[in-house]
């Protein structure tokens, strides 16, 4: 059985002081609320990564960056390299988020380069893919997902499947309060796993965690996690409030305990 990953993407929210306050509470919570098959991750801004590492030093919480440069080093003002992230260290890094694709015109080729940089630095990438509302209404969801995943994984070799995480984020459900139905989400997650099996092997495909990333919250998490190919969530707004984030961790633990 695959683990459940409860991952909070904070986007451009929380100062270092606010991050530290949140993580102190979260660290105490996770010490008394743990399950070996439930992982917890937070992705604060670059500004807060160092302080966050200190705040969770004694807790079973993974630390992620929200993005990384496609370049190794050099004259790239405002960029942060995978090598720099590894020096903190961070455990994971989000790449290909729909906001990066939309606002910074990132392509699958760009995301592929970032992926290669992260793997070379020992950081696990969370690769985001998903369709817009226009693409879903045009019945292009499957084509878009296949094209994005194949482009992002071009020339990427996997030995076990533990090297990466994939997040399916229907763009029309991000920050809108609209969530894909469990049937809609499972259909795409199942497609992703079948494609991974085709690109690599069934053994590898069965080990890759595939997260749902479209307005997952405490009220719909249990239903989504009941789907066979949904292994957790890349959570935005609901991860910013400590009460709701802790509730989602509890739901994941209950799911693994069969409650």
ABEGO torsion letter per residue (X at the ends): XBBBBBBBBAEBBEBAAAAAAAAAAAAAAAAABBBAABBBBBBBBAAAAAAAAAAAAABBBBBBBABBBABABEBBBGBBBAAAAAAOBBABBBBGBAAAAAAAGBBAAAAAAAAAAAAAAGBBBBBBBEBBAAAAAAGAAAAAAAAAAAAAABGBBBAAGAABBBBBBBAAABGAGBBBBAAAAAAAAAAAAAAAAAABBAAAAAABBBBBABGBBAAAAAAAAABAABAEBBBBAAAABAAAAAAAAAAAAAAAAGX
